[in-house]
């Protein structure tokens, strides 16, 4: 099966209030990605089902793991 990637470049013009919310959102995303990256790095060779089982609920809850 062939996959196609489509990329769009957009420019945002957020208000000051939206910029604050956007920065908070991006900060949380960065923290989650760093947490997952460190988790995987510590467990070299972990398979996706194990990773999903270990991280899905801690990351989907509003937990303190991050």
Backbone as JSON Lines, residues from 0, in Angstrom:
{"i":0,"aa":"X","n":[0.84,-1.18,0.0],"ca":[0.0,0.0,0.0],"c":[0.88,1.24,0.0]}
{"i":1,"aa":"X","n":[0.58,2.16,-0.88],"ca":[1.31,3.41,-0.98],"c":[0.7,4.44,-0.04]}
{"i":2,"aa":"X","n":[1.54,5.24,0.57],"ca":[1.02,6.32,1.4],"c":[1.41,7.66,0.78]}
{"i":3,"aa":"X","n":[0.55,8.61,0.97],"ca":[0.78,9.95,0.44],"c":[0.81,10.92,1.61]}
{"i":4,"aa":"X","n":[1.8,11.78,1.63],"ca":[1.9,12.8,2.67],"c":[1.56,14.15,2.05]}
{"i":5,"aa":"X","n":[0.65,14.84,2.69],"ca":[0.28,16.17,2.24],"c":[0.67,17.15,3.35]}
{"i":6,"aa":"X","n":[1.39,18.18,2.99],"ca":[1.83,19.17,3.96],"c":[1.24,20.53,3.6]}
{"i":7,"aa":"X","n":[0.76,21.23,4.61],"ca":[0.21,22.57,4.39],"c":[0.97,23.54,5.29]}
{"i":8,"aa":"X","n":[1.32,24.65,4.75],"ca":[1.99,25.69,5.52],"c":[0.97,26.81,5.74]}
{"i":9,"aa":"X","n":[0.74,27.11,7.01],"ca":[-0.25,28.15,7.33],"c":[0.39,29.18,8.26]}
{"i":10,"aa":"X","n":[-0.13,30.34,8.26],"ca":[0.36,31.4,9.14],"c":[-0.78,31.76,10.08]}
{"i":11,"aa":"X","n":[-0.49,31.73,11.37],"ca":[-1.5,32.06,12.37],"c":[-1.33,33.49,12.85]}
{"i":12,"aa":"X","n":[-2.43,34.12,13.12],"ca":[-2.42,35.47,13.68],"c":[-3.27,35.48,14.95]}
{"i":13,"aa":"X","n":[-2.74,34.86,16.02],"ca":[-3.54,34.75,17.24],"c":[-3.61,36.09,17.99]}
{"i":14,"aa":"X","n":[-4.7,36.22,18.74],"ca":[-4.81,37.36,19.64],"c":[-3.87,37.12,20.81]}
{"i":15,"aa":"X","n":[-3.7,38.09,21.67],"ca":[-2.83,37.93,22.85],"c":[-3.32,36.79,23.73]}
{"i":16,"aa":"X","n":[-4.62,36.7,23.91],"ca":[-5.2,35.64,24.74],"c":[-4.99,34.27,24.1]}
{"i":17,"aa":"X","n":[-5.18,34.19,22.79],"ca":[-4.95,32.93,22.09],"c":[-3.48,32.53,22.11]}
{"i":18,"aa":"X","n":[-2.58,33.51,22.07],"ca":[-1.15,33.23,22.12],"c":[-0.77,32.59,23.46]}
{"i":19,"aa":"X","n":[-1.35,33.09,24.54],"ca":[-1.09,32.52,25.86],"c":[-1.55,31.07,25.9]}
{"i":20,"aa":"X","n":[-2.75,30.81,25.4],"ca":[-3.29,29.45,25.38],"c":[-2.45,28.55,24.48]}
{"i":21,"aa":"X","n":[-2.06,29.05,23.32],"ca":[-1.23,28.28,22.39],"c":[0.11,27.93,23.02]}
{"i":22,"aa":"X","n":[0.74,28.87,23.69],"ca":[2.03,28.61,24.34],"c":[1.89,27.57,25.44]}
{"i":23,"aa":"X","n":[0.81,27.63,26.23],"ca":[0.58,26.63,27.28],"c":[0.37,25.25,26.66]}
{"i":24,"aa":"X","n":[-0.4,25.2,25.58],"ca":[-0.67,23.93,24.9],"c":[0.62,23.33,24.36]}
{"i":25,"aa":"X","n":[1.41,24.14,23.67],"ca":[2.67,23.64,23.11],"c":[3.65,23.21,24.2]}
{"i":26,"aa":"X","n":[3.61,23.88,25.35],"ca":[4.46,23.5,26.47],"c":[4.08,22.11,27.0]}
{"i":27,"aa":"X","n":[2.79,21.85,27.11],"ca":[2.32,20.54,27.56],"c":[2.69,19.46,26.55]}
{"i":28,"aa":"X","n":[2.51,19.76,25.27],"ca":[2.87,18.8,24.23],"c":[4.36,18.48,24.3]}
{"i":29,"aa":"X","n":[5.19,19.49,24.46],"ca":[6.64,19.29,24.56],"c":[6.98,18.43,25.78]}
{"i":30,"aa":"X","n":[6.33,18.7,26.91],"ca":[6.58,17.91,28.13],"c":[6.2,16.44,27.94]}
{"i":31,"aa":"X","n":[5.06,16.21,27.3],"ca":[4.61,14.83,27.05],"c":[5.59,14.12,26.11]}
{"i":32,"aa":"X","n":[5.99,14.78,25.05],"ca":[6.93,14.16,24.11],"c":[8.27,13.85,24.78]}
{"i":33,"aa":"X","n":[8.75,14.74,25.61],"ca":[9.99,14.49,26.34],"c":[9.84,13.32,27.31]}
{"i":34,"aa":"X","n":[8.68,13.23,27.98],"ca":[8.42,12.14,28.92],"c":[8.41,10.8,28.18]}
{"i":35,"aa":"X","n":[7.7,10.74,27.05],"ca":[7.61,9.5,26.28],"c":[8.99,9.13,25.73]}
{"i":36,"aa":"X","n":[9.72,10.12,25.25],"ca":[11.05,9.86,24.71],"c":[11.98,9.27,25.78]}
{"i":37,"aa":"X","n":[11.97,9.85,26.96],"ca":[12.8,9.34,28.05],"c":[12.36,7.94,28.46]}
{"i":38,"aa":"X","n":[11.05,7.71,28.5],"ca":[10.5,6.4,28.87],"c":[10.99,5.33,27.89]}
{"i":39,"aa":"X","n":[10.9,5.62,26.6],"ca":[11.32,4.66,25.57],"c":[12.84,4.46,25.6]}
{"i":40,"aa":"X","n":[13.58,5.53,25.79],"ca":[15.03,5.44,25.83],"c":[15.5,4.54,26.97]}
{"i":41,"aa":"X","n":[14.83,4.61,28.11],"ca":[15.19,3.78,29.27],"c":[14.84,2.3,29.05]}
{"i":42,"aa":"X","n":[13.94,2.04,28.14],"ca":[13.47,0.67,27.89],"c":[13.72,0.3,26.43]}
{"i":43,"aa":"X","n":[14.96,0.23,26.07],"ca":[15.33,-0.05,24.67],"c":[14.67,-1.34,24.2]}
{"i":44,"aa":"X","n":[14.08,-1.29,23.05],"ca":[13.44,-2.47,22.47],"c":[12.0,-2.67,22.89]}
{"i":45,"aa":"X","n":[11.41,-1.72,23.6],"ca":[10.02,-1.87,24.01],"c":[9.13,-1.87,22.78]}
{"i":46,"aa":"X","n":[8.14,-2.74,22.78],"ca":[7.21,-2.83,21.65],"c":[6.02,-1.91,21.88]}
{"i":47,"aa":"X","n":[5.37,-1.56,20.77],"ca":[4.26,-0.6,20.85],"c":[3.16,-1.02,21.82]}
{"i":48,"aa":"X","n":[2.69,-2.28,21.82],"ca":[1.62,-2.63,22.77],"c":[2.03,-2.4,24.23]}
{"i":49,"aa":"X","n":[3.27,-2.72,24.54],"ca":[3.76,-2.49,25.91],"c":[3.83,-1.0,26.22]}
{"i":50,"aa":"X","n":[4.29,-0.24,25.26],"ca":[4.39,1.21,25.41],"c":[3.0,1.82,25.6]}
{"i":51,"aa":"X","n":[2.06,1.42,24.76],"ca":[0.69,1.95,24.86],"c":[0.08,1.58,26.21]}
{"i":52,"aa":"X","n":[0.28,0.35,26.65],"ca":[-0.27,-0.09,27.94],"c":[0.34,0.69,29.1]}
{"i":53,"aa":"X","n":[1.63,0.93,29.03],"ca":[2.33,1.61,30.12],"c":[2.02,3.1,30.19]}
{"i":54,"aa":"X","n":[1.74,3.72,29.06],"ca":[1.62,5.18,29.03],"c":[0.23,5.74,28.75]}
{"i":55,"aa":"X","n":[-0.67,4.95,28.21],"ca":[-1.96,5.52,27.78],"c":[-2.7,6.19,28.92]}
{"i":56,"aa":"X","n":[-2.97,5.47,30.0],"ca":[-3.75,6.06,31.08],"c":[-3.0,7.13,31.86]}
{"i":57,"aa":"X","n":[-1.72,6.93,32.16],"ca":[-1.02,8.02,32.86],"c":[-0.99,9.33,32.07]}
{"i":58,"aa":"X","n":[-0.87,9.24,30.75],"ca":[-0.8,10.45,29.95],"c":[-2.18,11.0,29.58]}
{"i":59,"aa":"X","n":[-3.18,10.14,29.51],"ca":[-4.51,10.62,29.15],"c":[-5.22,11.24,30.35]}
{"i":60,"aa":"X","n":[-4.86,10.81,31.55],"ca":[-5.38,11.44,32.76],"c":[-4.66,12.75,32.96]}
{"i":61,"aa":"X","n":[-5.21,13.58,33.79],"ca":[-4.54,14.84,34.13],"c":[-3.59,14.53,35.29]}
{"i":62,"aa":"X","n":[-2.59,13.69,35.01],"ca":[-1.75,13.18,36.09],"c":[-0.49,13.99,36.3]}
{"i":63,"aa":"X","n":[0.2,13.63,37.33],"ca":[1.43,14.33,37.72],"c":[2.68,13.69,37.14]}
{"i":64,"aa":"X","n":[2.53,12.74,36.2],"ca":[3.71,12.03,35.71],"c":[4.58,12.91,34.83]}
{"i":65,"aa":"X","n":[4.05,13.99,34.33],"ca":[4.81,14.83,33.43],"c":[5.49,15.95,34.19]}
